[in-house]
Amino acid sequence: MKHSATDSMNEEQTIREKILKAIEQFDHFLPAQAPLKDFVHHNTLHGFEHLDFPDALKAAEAITGVHGYLGLDEFRKLYTSGRISHEDLLPVLAAQKGLFTDSNIYEKDGFTLTQQDIVMQTLLHDYLPVTGLQLLWQMNEQNALRLFQDDVENHSRELLINRCSEKTSESYAINDLWNACLESQDLQHFIFHPEDIMDLNPDNAEKMLSDTLAENDDEQGQLVVERLVLKEADYLLKNIIDSAGTDSTVCGILHQLGNVDLLQDIRPLTIRFIASYIDQGSAAWHSSSRKLGFYRFWRDCSAVDSLWNLESMSEYVEDISSLPDNAMDTLIDELKKMGIPKSRWIPYLKKLALEIPGWSGMVMWRQQNPGYDTLHPAEVSMIDYLAVRLVLERLFARKLCRDTWGIDASLDMLRWYFKNNRHQLQVRCLLYTTRLPEYLTTQAQHLIQGFSHETDDQQQWKHLAHMIWTWRQNPTTDRRGTPSVNRTVWQLFRVAQHLALPAEVIRDCSTAQINSILSALDLASKDQKGFIWLQAYENHYRDQFFNALKNNQGRGRWSDRQQRPQAQIVFCMDDREESIRRHLEELNPHIETMGAAGFFGVAVNWLGLDDDKVSPLCPVVVDPAHEIHEKPLPGHEHTHLKHQKRLKLRQKITNIVFHETRRNLLVSTGQILINAVIALPVLVAKILAPFAIGRLSQGLRKKFDTDVPTTININADSTHEATPDNPRFGFTNEEQVDRVLGFLKMIGLQQGLGNFVVLMGHGSGSQNNPHLAAYDCGACSGRHGGPNARIFAQIANRSEIRVMLAERGLVIPADTWFVGAEHNTCDDIISWYDSNLIPASHQEKFLTLQQELQQSTLYSAHERSRRFASAPKKLTPKKAFEHVIGRSMDFSQARPELGHAANAAAIIGRRSISQGAFFDRRVFLISYDPSQDIEGDVLEKILLAAGPVGAGINLEYYFSTVDNEQFGCGSKVTHNITGLLGVMEGASSDLRTGLPRQMIEVHEAMRLQVLVEAKLDVVAKIYERQAPLQQLIGNGWLLVSVIDPDTNEINVFKPQQGFVQWNQDITVLPTVDCSTDWYNGHLNPLSPVLIKQGAH
């Protein structure tokens, strides 16, 4: 049937639409990290949240190749250290339905062996096959045929010997067991020379090849071997070509065939242009072509780029100049030129994007956020980026293919060439994918190094391919599916020791039973083992956590506020605030601490006094419709003008010293010589005495800049409708009432307000820290929450608002005063806002409150310092406070603070259920009073807001800990900031996403345990009607439990079962006088304990 031109055009349009639609979904597997200044924690595998947690990790690994669990060796270390117990593993393993059968493999004289017994051993030990040399080393150096394996527990050793029919020695029992294992496989173990057991030497290989030929009459034997070699080569060739778009790209295929990684050439060129194109202000120069889109920008710049001459590819400039103007046209042309089948175009583009995932993800993020506020606006398109990637891939692949094989770079040409050179294909593939013996490796490398497509000797390839095939028939070479000493005998020998199975049992087993034992070793996949371990790890912590809450029942204060607190301090829900809250409550039992999302229900665009542009202070999913500006206090305009001039001067000098130095060749030379004289003593002083020098420089800067008293106007200046596109300055009275009423109702503070209600925002300040936003308040889009606290306090103190609140049922006592403040989680310093507005009648009490909070920060710093390996071991609270300040001012400090490291749980409920217990800064504390929310309306809002926030923080820490090189961004030490977008290692690495190693070193990778204080039916109804919660909780990204506010009964949600009562035995916890008695002198995580009240 003939196709018309119209049909072809329709088909072309359809594939274009499919490509565009598919690219929109690339964010499901690419990193979705914003530029550094807008870094906010999120689930690394956000695109897989629609799947159950274990299925999501498996799917992600299939696409990215990154394993989503801690390594088995890491879990085993945790097991050895007691962080996971045997009792934790047993119920999790027993719950693995379908993994193994309930029938016994072996049963005799009261002894039974099940598949579950064997799977348990595979969790605790590796049963990997060994090479011939490794086996010989085990026998000769480890005396493996006479002594137990080192990892066999004493109990199993004693049991195995006791089970022998006759009393015997360890040496005899082990040797007899080895012989029994050999007999079970019907194998005779010949002890070759050490080299022979690993390889066949050349003489033996030649002899074996001759013997193989002789068995079939030389000529017929040659045909047999040749046919087998060519059959295998055909299979290899098909798999390699078919892998394009499914498992690899053309670059990947050429890497497999030629051991040349073209990405090492392509990545620097790609980064050079894309980093310049989307630069946030680091680059000194920008091309005028940026307004045409990245593809045109790259094409125009590349046409005049001298770098092609350095790459010996100057003739390809003409190819680039002749490319189409449209990126989609180029993308399709390149796919066709490389011979990628249409059915694999979209998968191929996915693989291409994943070769440089960090930069691909940034391009994707910019495409999805076209209105992003950037210094140099430019249209960013994934189509442009992929078109450039394809052109570069084809050009570099063409050069390699022409230089090596004299062919063009396309799948068809590669298929044709290696179809006619199958021996060469097999040698190349096996050299780079198989551990060949040294003599074969040397011959193959020599042949490849001397290879020229113009003078190729196929006989040499053929002979070597036959030699390799012969070596692979070596009886000591392990081949899965057939019994071998190195695999089946060794595995059986090891597992028998761990299971305490003597030789008599092995000999008594039938062939079917032996095969069942061996097959059980592979029943659990690596993913399944990882998930079993993870659940046991999580359950161990969960049971300790619940046990502490049960022990604390009835001890905590402020369940109903029958006695009025002196003050309420409302902190962010952040886990880092758990310690300062605990210490404050120990210092003054009459203070109630509370927790909430740190934007305090006030979503605004904020412009600080020294800010150039507004910043959204609210969760990233919210678009503020209101704007607040900080202004100088009336009467201080002259001071403000002086401040501005000095600030601009200081910033200009800083810019010259730190930025212009690297941009101007002539000026830089002089600057470096002059600055070096000044910089050297300053650098030495900052390293040796960061606290003293930091305080000095801070004081000098403050004195030079001059302080300006400021104010904010919270009242609306107009009545026009407030929208994100047209935000209104300030809030109307009605809007102010809504925010105060909604927030206080949400945290359960509708009665019993103290003399002070302090809104304690938080942020973090440190030097030379690209990931600074990751330490700030996530509820404020990775910024400081102090302005939100200040705004809320000013609203709540307005008499007009209090009258309106009373009309709506919320009466705030006349002697209650709201105060805004901000806690710096890095240096533990608290900043206060508008304290000059506090009535004179409250000043003395406020001073006392400040002193108590200041004392709490000393203890908080003291507790934090115990986790710093570089901190002095015996610190007083005051010295600890100076130490953390010093860390915040030390530009060489890679760990100014530890962020959310070790976060493990969240409590949504009254402070009374957790107050009085030590939780080691591992718990998010979110205030909620179920007695004031019978229908669960407030709880529903909290779960919808706090659930994703907590999950985002926890899961980013989880994945960055599991594999910091792939999910995280590696060590800060090697980081270079690129375009203010992100960090790279060196000058041409991928853009590194996730968290630095220094942020996760002390983290324990587990999912977040969320405990909700509420009636079970209330939580169940919320879950049933909220799809976002069904995804997060039902798919196992969050682990949710419910504690009844009346009975204290705990029910755990299990995705496949629903809520199940937690009924572990309660262990009585010790009680200490104060927190310091429990944590002092300890570096590692601590289990919960009870604390006497008012201990300090």
N, C-alpha and C positions, 0 to 999 in steps of 0.2 A: 504494500500500500504506500502511495506517495504522500508525503507531507507537504502542505503548502507553506509559503513564506509566512502566512498569518499564523499557522500552527507553531512554527519555530519561534516566532516572536512571542506568542502566548506562553510557550514552554519556557523561554528565556525569562519572561517576566515573572512566571510562577517560581522559578528557582531563586530569583532575586528576592522575592517576597519571603520565601522560606528561609533564606540566609539571614535576612534582617530580623525576622521573627525569632529565629534560633539564637541569634547573638544577644537579643534582649534577655535571654535566660542564662547567659554566661555568668551572671553574678551569683548563680546558685553554687558554682564550684570555684570561682575566683575569689581571692581575698577582697573584702569590702571595707578596707580601712581608709578612713579619711586622711587628708594631710595632717601633719603633726600637730598643728595648733588646734585642730578639731578632733583629736584622738578621743574616742569614747569606746569603752569596753563593749564587745559584742560577741555573740557565739561565733567562733571561727567557722563552724559548719552550719551557718544560718540557712544555707540553701537546702539542707537535708532535714530540717526540723519536721517535715511532714512524715518522716519515717520513724519507726521505733529506734531508740538509741543504738542498739547493736547493729541493726540493719543499716542505719545511717553511716556508721563507722565503716562497715563493710563496703557500702556503695562508694563512699568517699575514697577508700583505699583503692578500689578498682579504677577510679578515675585519676587520682593523684599519686598513687603508689605509697602513701604515707599511712603507717599503722597507727590506729587510734587508741591504743592502750599502752600503759607502761610495759616495758620488756619483762619477760618471765623472770629473768635474773633479778630485776628490781623488785618484783613482787616477792620473790623468794628471800631477798634480803629483809624485806618488811616482815615476812613470816618468821625468820630467824630472830629478828629484834623484838618480836612480840607485838608488832603493830597489827598483825593478823594472826589469829590462832587456828588450831585444828578444828576447834568447835565452831569457828566462823565459817570454815570451808564446808563442813559436812552438810548443813541444811541447804546451802546454795547448790552444792553438787547434786544432792538428792532431788532438788526441784527441777533439774534439767530433763524434762520430759522428752522422750524420743532419742536422747543421746545414747542410752544403753538399755539393755533388757534387764528384767529382774531375775532371770534364770541364772543358776550357778554354772560357772565354767567347769569347776572341779569341786567334788564333795567326797570326803572320806574321813571316817573316824572323828566326826564332829568338826572337821576343818572344812571351811568353804572358801571358794575364791570366786568373786564376781567381777563383771566388767567395771563396776563402780570402783572396786578396790584398785584396779589397774589404772583407771583414769585419774584417780586421786594421786597415784604415784607419778603420772605424767605431769601433773601440776607441780609436784615438788621436785622432780628431777628431769633431766634431759635424757632421752634415749636415742641419740643420734648415731648413725653408723660411723665407723672410723675408717680411715685409710689404712693401707697395709703398714706403712711406717708408723702410724699412730698406734696400731695394734702391737707392733713389735716393741715400741717404746713402753707401752703399758705392761707388756710381759717382762721386759728386761729391766726397765728402770723402776717401775711401780710394783713389780712382783705381783701382777694382777691375777695370776693363776695360783697364787698361794695365800694372798691376803684379801680381805674384804676391800671393796671400793671405799675411798675416803669419805664419800657422802652417805654411807650406810649408817643409820643410827645404832647406838649400842643395844637398844631393845631388840632390833631386828637381827643383829649379830647373835645375841644370846639365844633368841628364839630359833633361828635357823639351825644352830649347832644342837640345841636341845631336841629339835625335831628329827635329827638323824637317827636312824634305827639303832645304831651302835654309838657308844660314846667315842667321840673322835676329836681331833685337833682342828683348829681353824684352817691350817694348811691343807689337810686332807679333805676337809669338807668343801673348800673352794675349788680345789683341783678336780674333785669328783663331780662337782656341779658343772664345771667347764666341760668335762668329758660327756656328761649327760646331755648338755645343750648341743654339743656336736652330734651326738648320736640321734637326738630328736630331729635334726635336719638332714641326717644321713650324709654328713660331710666329713671328709678327712682333711685335717689341717696340716698342709706342708709348710715347714719353716724355710722360706726362701732366704737368700741373702737380702739384707736390708734394702738394697736398690731394686732387687728383683721383686720383692713383695709390693713395692710401690709402682714400679714400672717393669716393662721388659726391656733389657738392654738391647742395643742394636743387633748384636749377634743372635740373641734369642728371638728377637722380633723377625729377623730375616729367616731364621730356621722355622719359626712357626708359620710364616707365610709360605715357605716352601712345602712344609708338611700339609698345609691346607690345600695347596695346588696338587700335591702328589696324590691326595686322597681321591681326586677326581680326574686323574690323568692331566698332566700339566696344562694342556690347551683348554680342556673343559673347566679345570679349576680356575684358570685365569678368567674365564667367562663368568663363572659363578661369583667370584669376588668382585669383578667389574660390575656385574649386574646389581649386586647388593649395594656397592658404593654409589652407583648412579641413581639407584632407587632412593637412597637416603638423600642424595643431593637434590633430586627433584622435589622431595618432600620439604627440604630446607628452603629451597627457592620459592616454592609456593607460599610457605608461611611468611617468609620475609616480605615478599611483594604484597601479600594480603594484609600485612600488618600496618600498611600506610593508611592512617585514618582511624584505625581501631586501637592499635597499641603504640604506634610510632609515627614519625614524619619522615620525609626524605633525608633530613639531617640524621635522624636516628638510624635509618637503614644504612647510610654510608658510614656511620660510626661503627656499626656492627660488621660491615664488610671491609672497612679500611682502617679501623681504629683511629680515625681522625674526627675529632669533635668540632664540627663547623660552628657550633654555638659559641665557641671561644672567639671566633671572628665576628659572628653576626651580632652577638649581644652588645659588645662595646659600641658598634656603629648604631644599633637601635637606640641604646640608652643615650648616646651623645645627642641625638636629635630629639627624642621624646622628652628628655629631661629639660632641654632648652625650650622646647615648645610650651610645656605646661609649668615652667618655672614660676615660683611664687614670690620671687624677689631677690634670689641669690645671684642670678646671672648679671653680668655687667652690660650685656648687649643683647638686643632682640631683633630678629629679622622682621622686615615689613611684610614678608610673605605669610606671617602667622595668621593674618586675617583671612587667608584663603583656605584654611584647614590644614591639618597635619600632613596629609598626603602631598598636597601641592607644595607646602613648606619644605618637606623632605626632598621632593623631586627637584625643586629649583635650587636648593642648597647643594644637593649631591652632584648636580651637573657641573658645578664649579669647585667641587671639593678636591683638594690635592691629595687627600688620603688614599684615593684609588690608586695613585701612582705608587704609594708606599706599599700597597697590597699587591702590586704587580697586576692590577686589573684595570689599567687606564682605558683599555679598549671597550670596557663596559659602560663608560660614561655616555657613549652614544645610545646604548640600549636604554639607559635611564631617561635621556632627553626625549626619546621617541615614545615613551609610555603615554597612554591615554590621559586625558585631563580628569576623567571620572575614576574615583577609587574603586567603585564596584566593578567597572569594566576591567580594570587592572587585576583585581582579585580573581575574577572569573577566568581571564586570559592566562594568568599564572597557574591556576589549578589545571587548566587544560594542557598547558605546555609541559607540565610535569606528569601528565598522564593519570591524574587522580580520577577514578571513576566518579560520576555525578552522585551516585548513591552514597559516596563517602566524603563528599565535600564538607558537609557540616561537621561530622566527627573529626575530619582532618583539621578544620579550623579550631575545634576545641583543643586538640592535641598541640597545635601550634601555639595557642594562647597559654597553655599550661607549661610550655618550655621555659617561659619567663613569667611565672605567675604573678609576682609582685608588681611589675610594671603593667602587665595586662590588667590586673585588678585595679590599679590606679586610673588607667584609661577608662575602664568600665565605670568606675565610681564617678569620674568627671562627666562621662556621658549621661549618667543617670541623675546628675546634679548640675544641670546646665546653668542654673542661676547662682552657682557657688561664687561667693565673694572672693575674688582673686585679684592680685595686683595688676596682672596683665591678662585681661579677658581674652579667651581664645576658644573657638568651637572645637570640642574634642569628640571624635567619633571612633568607635571600635572598627568600623569598616576601613577607615583611613589607616589605622594602626596595623590591621591584619594584612592589608594590601602591601604596605611597606615590608612587613615581615616576609611575605611570600616572595616579593621581588628579590630581597636580599638572600633568601634561602636558595632560590633558583640560580642566582649569579654565582654564589660561592660553591654550590653543588656542581654547577657546570664546569667551573675551573678545576675542581677536584676530579670529576669524571673524565674530563678531557686529558688532564695531565696523567692520570693513572691508567685509564682503560681506552682512551681515545674515542669516547662516546659522549653523547649529550646526556644531560641530567633529566631523565624521565624514567618512569617505571617500565615503560615498554622497552626502552633501550637497555636498562639493567636486566630485564627478563631475557631479552634476546642474547645479550652478551654472556650471561652466566648459564644460559641454556646450552651454549656452545663451549663453556668452560666450567663444567660442573666439578671437576676435580679441584680447580682453584677455589671455587665457592666453598667446597667442603673444608678444605684446609684453612681458609680464612676464618670461616665461622667457628670451627672447632678450636682454633688457636685462641680466639678472643672470648669464647664462652665455656671452654672445658679446661680442666687442669691437666694439661698434657705432660708427659715425662720430659725431662730436660733435653734429652737427645732429639726428641721430636719437635719440641719448642724451638730449639736452636736451628734445626733444619728449616722449619717453617718461616722463622724470622729471616733467615739468610735468603730464602727464596723470595720473600716479599720485598725485602730491602733491595735486592738486585733485579726486581721485576721491571720490565718495560714491555708495553703492549706491542712495540715494534719488533722485539726480538724474543718473544715468549716461547719457552720450550715446554709444551704441554706434557711431554713424557715425564719431566721432573715432578710436575704437580700430580700426575697420575700415580707415580711410584710412591710419593709421600702420602697421598690419600689412601693407598692400599696399606701402607705401613701403619697409618693411624687406625684404620679399620681393624687390622690384625691386633694391634695393642689393645683395642677395646674388647677383643674376645678373650683377653687374659683371664684365667679363672679367678684371679685375686681381684679383678676389677669389679666393683660393686655394680650390680644391675638390679634395679627395683623389679620385684615380681618373681625373682628366683632366689632360692636359699643361698646364703653366702656367709662365710665366717665373719666378714667385716660388718654385715648388717644384721641378719636374723639371729645368728649365734650370739654375737656380742650384745644385742638388745635383750635377748632372752636371759643371758648370763647376768646382766645388770639388774633387770627387773626382778629376777628370782631372788637376788640378794636383798633388795628393798622390801620384797613381800615375804621374806624369810622362807622361801621354798627350797628345801634341800634336794639333793640329786634324786632321792627316792621318789619324790613327787613328780619331778620332771620325767623320770623314766616310766612312772605309772600313768602319765597322761597319754591319751591317744593323739594321733596326728591332728585330728580335728580340734582337740582341746589346746594343743600347742599353737595351732594356727589361730585359734580364738584369742589366746593370750597375746600373740603378736599383732593381730588385727586391732585388738583393744587399745594398743599403744597409739593408734592413729585415729581413734574414734572422735576425739575432741580436736578441732582445728585450732590454729593459733588464735583466731578471733574468739572462739568459744572459751578457750582457756583464759584469755585476757578478761572477758566479761565475767567469768566465774570469780576470778581473783578480785576484780574491781568490786563486785557485789559483797564479797566477804570483807574487803577492806572498809567499804562504806558501812556495812552492818556493825563492824567492830566499833567504829566511831559512834554510830547512831545509838547503839545499846549503852555506851558510856554516857552519851548526851541525855538520853531518856532516863537513865538511872539517876543522874544528878538532879533532874527535874522532879523525879519522884521523891528523892531524898529531901528536896527543898520545899516540898508541899507544906503550905501553911506557915512558912518562915518569912516569905517575902513581904515587903511593905507596900502600901498604897493600892490594895485591892479595891478599896471603896472610898478612901480619903475621909474617913470619919473625923480624923484630926487634920486640920489644914496644914499643908506643907509651908515651910518658910518661902520656898521658891520652887518653880519648875524650870529645869534647864532642858530645852528641846534640842537635842543633837540631831545630826544626820543619822540615818539608819546604818551608816557605814560601820563595818566590823572593827575598824581601827579605833572607833570611839568607845568600844566596850570597856577598855581598861580605864580611861579617864572617868567614865561614868561610875565604874565600880569603886575607884579610889575616892571619888567625891562623896559617894554614899557612905563609905567607911569613915571618912572624916566628919561628915555631918549627916546623921540619920534623918534629919528633918528636911532634907532636900530631896525632891523627887526628880529623877532624870527620865526623859522620854526620847523617843526616836521617830523620825519621819523622813520622807524624801527631802533632800537638802535644799530644794528650791522653795519649800514652805508654801506650796500652792500658789505662788506668785510668779507667773510666766511673763518675763519682760525682755525687751531689747534694752541693754544697758550701755550707757556711754559714761565711763569714768572721767574724772577731771583731766587726766593725761592721755586718754584714749583717742586714737585717730578715727576709729569707726565703732559702730555699735556691735555688741556681742549678745547672742541669745543666751539667757540664763534660765534654762528649763530643759526637760528631757528632749532628746533629739527628735522624738516623734511629734513634738508640739511646735507649732509655728506661732510665736508671740504676736499678739495684736496690740500690744501696748509698749510704750517706750518711756524710759526714765533717764534723765541726764543729771549727773552730779555737777554742781556749780559752786563757785566760791560763796562763802557766807557774805551777805550784804555788809558793806563796810570794809571788805578785804580785797577789793578789786585791784588796788595797787600791788598788794602782796602777790596776788595771782599773776599779774603781768610780769613782775620780777621773776616769779617761779617759772613761767613759760619761757622767758628769755634764757634763763640759766639751764633749764632742762634741755632746750634745743641746742644750746652750745655744747653741753656735755654729750648729747647724743651724736652731734656732728663730729666731735673729737673721737668718740668711740667708733663711729663708722669709718673714719679715716684710718685709725689704728688697726681695726680688726677686719675691715673689708677692702678698703682701697689698697692696702698693702699687697694683696694678692691679685690686683687687677692691673696695676701700672708698673711696667718693667723698670723704668728709670726711677720713678719716685719711690717704688718699693725698696730698691737697693739702699737708698739713703735712709728711709724710714727704719728698715731692719737694723742698720748699724747704730742708729741713734736709740731706737727703742730697746735694743738688746742690753744696753748699759743700765737702763732703768728696770727692765723686765726681770733680769736675773735675780737681783735681791728680793724683788716682790714675789716672784715665783717660789723661791726658796722659803721665804717667810710664810707664804700661804700653805705650803706643804707641811712645814714644821709646826706652825701655830695657826691653824685655820680659824680657831675661835677668836683669838686676839686680833689677828689681822682683819678678819671679817667684821668684827665689831667696830674696829677703827675705821675701815673703809665705809661701812654703813653709816657711821656717825658723820664722817666727812661729807659723804654724798647728801645726807639729810640736811646738813648745815649749808652746803652749797646750794642745793635746790630750793631750800626754805619751805617750811610747812605752810599749807593753806587750809584754814578751817573751811569745811564745805557743808552744803546742805542739799537736799533733794526736794523736788516738788512732786508730790504724789497725786495731787488733785488734777482732774481732767481740765485741759484748757479749751476744750470745745465739746460739742455734743454729736459730732459726726460719728458714724458707725465705725467701730474699731475693727480692722481686718489686718491679716498678715501683710497684705500688699500695701495697705495704707494705715499703718499703726497710729494710734492716738497717743498723745503725750499725757501720761497720768491716767488715773481711774476715776470713774464717776463714784458718787457715794454708794450707789446700789452695788456696783462692782466690788467696791471695797468691802462692803458688808458680806457679800457672797464669798469672798475669799477668806475672810477671818472666820466666819461661821463654818464654812466647809472644812477648813483646816482643823479648827479646834474640835469639831465633831468627829473628824477622821481619826484623830489621835486620842479621842476619849476625854478631852479636857473641857467639859461643859459645866463642871462644878468643882469647888475646892481649889480655885486658883490661889496661889500664894501672893506674897507682896511683890514678887518679881516673877515674870515669865521671860526667860532669856531664850532667844532664838539664836542658836549657835551654828552658823554656817561653817564650812571648812574649805580649805584649799591646801596647797603644798608649795613651798618655795625652796628651790635649790639651784645650784650653779652647774652650767655645762651639762644640762640634762635634756636631750632632745625629746624624751618621752614625758616631759613634765605634765602634760595634760592628762596622762594616764594615772597620775597620782591625785588629780583634782577631783572635784565632785561630779560624778557621773550624771546626777539628776540636774546638773547645771551645764550639760553638754561639755564636760571636761574643763570647767572653769571654776572660779571661786564662788562660794555661796554666800559670802558676807553681804553683798548688796541686797540679795533677796531677804535676808534676815533684817536688814536695816529698813527696807521698804515695809515689810510686814509689821514691824514694831511701830513705825510711825503711823501706819493705818490704825492699828489696834489701840493706840493711845489717843486718837481723836475723840473728843467728847460727842461729836455729832454721830460718829459711827457707833459708839457704845449705846446711845439712845436707840438707834435703829436696830442694833443687835438685841436689846432688851425687848423691843416690840416683836421680835421674831423668836423670843423665848430664851435667849442666852444673856444672862446677867453677869457682867464682869464687875467684880467688887471695885469700889471707888479707890481703894488703896492698892490696887494691882497696877503695876507699871511694866510695860513690855520693853525689853532692851535687845538691840541687835548686836551680835558679836561674830567673830570668826576665829576658828581654831586652826592654826597651821599644823598639819599632821606631821610635818617634817621636823620643825624645830620646837614644836609644842608651845609656841607663843600664842596668846589670845589677844586679839585686837578688838576694841570696843567702839561702838558707833553711838554718836549723839548722847554721850553720858552727861554732857553739859545741860541736857534738857530734863534730867531726872530731878523731880521735886526735892527741895531742901529737906523735907521730912523723911525722905528715903535715902539720903546721901550716906549716913552712917551705916545703915544696913547694907547698902550697895558696896561700900568699902570692904565690909566683912565678907560679903559674897565674893568679891574679886580676890581677896586674899585666900579664901578657901579654894577657889578655882585655880589660883596660881600654885598653891600647894599640891593640888591634884595633878597639875601638869608636871611637877617634879617627879611624882611617883609614876606617872605615865611614861615619862622619859626613862626612868629607872627600869621599868618593866620592859620597855622596848629594847633597851640596851643589852639585855641578856641574850637576845637573838643575833646581835652583831658579833661576828667572830673576831673582828678587829678591836672591839671595845675592851677597855680594861676590865678585868674580872671582878674587882671589888670596888664598886662605885657607891658613893652616897647619892641620894636623890639629887642634891644640888650639883654634884660633879657630873651626874648622868645628864642633867639638863644642859650643862655647858657642853657636854660631849655631843648631844644631838644638834645643838646650835652650830657647833663646829663642823659637823658633817654637812649641814645645809649650806655652809659657806665655803666648803672645800671643793674647788673646781675639779680636783682629781678624784673625787669620791664617786665610785660607781654605784654605791648603795647608800644614798642619802637617807632613804627610808625603805622599808620593805613592802610598802603598798598593801595590797589585799592578800599577800602571801599567807597561806594556811587557812583562808576562809573555808568554812565547811558547813555552816548551818545558818538558819534564820528563824527568828521567833516573831510571829505576828500575834500580839496579845498584850495583856497588862504586864507591867514591869514586875508585879508581885510573883509571877511564876518563875522568874529567873533571878531576881534580886536576892543577894546573899550567897550566890554560887560563883565560882571562878570558871570562866570559859576561855581563858587564854587568848583573848582578842580574835577569836575564830567565828564569832556569831554576829550576824546582822540583827539588830534589835529594833523592831518596828512596833510602835505603840498602837494599840487597838483595844477597845473595851467592848466585849461581846454583850455585856449587860445593857449597853446603850444602843444596841443594834440588833434587835430581835429578828428582823427579816433578813439581815445580812447585806443590806444595800451598801453600807460603808465598806464592809469586808470585800465585797465584789470589786469596788473601785481600787482598794489596796492591792488585791491579788492581780488585777489587770495592769496596775502600774508597777508595783514592786516585783512581781514575778519575772517579767522580762529583764528588768534592771539587774536583779540578783543573779538570774541565769546568765546574762551577758558577762558579768564580772567573773562569776565562777567558772563558766565554760571556757572563757579566754585563758584564764589561769590554768585550767585543766589541760587544754590542748597544748599550750605553750610549755607546760611541764612534761607532758608525755613525749613530745619530740620537739625540742627547742630549735633544732636546726631547720626543721621543715615548717612546723606550725608557729614557732617563735622566730625571733630575729637574731639569735646568737648573742655573742658577748658584746657589751658596750665598748669594750676596749678597742675593737677594730672598726667601729662605726664611723662613717662619714655622712654628714647631713647633705642631702642632695636636693637642691632647688626648694628647700623648706618643705618638701613633700614627705620625705621619709628618710630612712637611713640605708646606706649600702656598706658593704665590706670592700674597702679599697675603692677603685675608680670605675670598675666595670662589672660589679656583681649585680644580681637581681635586686630590686627594691625589697628590703626585708620587712616583713609584716609580723604582727604578733608582738609578744612581750620579750624584752631582753632577758638573758640568762640570770642576770643579777636580781631581777624582780621575782624569779620563781624558784630560786635555789632552795628555799626552806618550805616551799609549798608542798602539800600532800594532795596528789591528783585524785580527787573524788567529786562526785556530783553533790549539789547543794541539798542538804536536808532542810526542808521548810516545815516548821511546826506551827500550826494555826490553833489558837485558843478560840474555840467556837463549838456550837452544837454540830454533831456529825451531819444531820439532815440539812442544815443550812449550807454547809460546804458542798455537800453532794448536789444540791439544787443549783448552786452557782456553777459547779463543774458541768452539769448537764446542759446549761443554757449558754455557756461561753466557749465557742470554738477555739479561741486562742489558748485557753487554759487546757482544753482537751489535747491540743497539740503538744504543749510544753510538758504537762503532767502525764497525760495518757500515753505519750510516746517515751516517757522516762528521761526527759532532759532535766526535770526537777523532781525531787523525791519528797512528796508531801505526806504529812501526817497531821492528825487532828487530836488535840487534847481537850477533853470536856471541861468547861469552866466550873462545873458543879462536882463531878465525880473524880476528876483528874485521870480518867481512863484515856489511854492513848490508842488510836487506830491508825494503822499504816496503809497508805494506798498502794496497791500493787496492780499494774496495768492490766494484767490478765484476769484478776480476781475481784478488784474493787477494794473496799476498805476491810482490813483484817486486824483484829485486836492484837496489840503488842502485849505479850504475857511472859516476858523474860523474868527470871528471879531478880529481886531487888537486892543489891549489895550495899551495905551500910558504908557511907563515905566518911572519911575523917573530917574533922573540923579544925581549922587553923585560926589563929588570932587575927591574922590579916593576910592580904594577898602576898606581900613580900616574903612571908614565912614559907610560902609554897613555891614561888618561882625563883627565889634568890639562888644564884649559883647554877641554874639549869640552862642549857643551851637549846635542847630539843623540845618538841611539843610536849605539853603536860596534860594529863587527864583532869577532869573536873574535880573540885573539892568544895566543901562548904566553908563559909567564912563567918566569923563572929561579927556582929554589927558594931560600928563605931570604934574600929580597932586602932586607928592611927593615933 
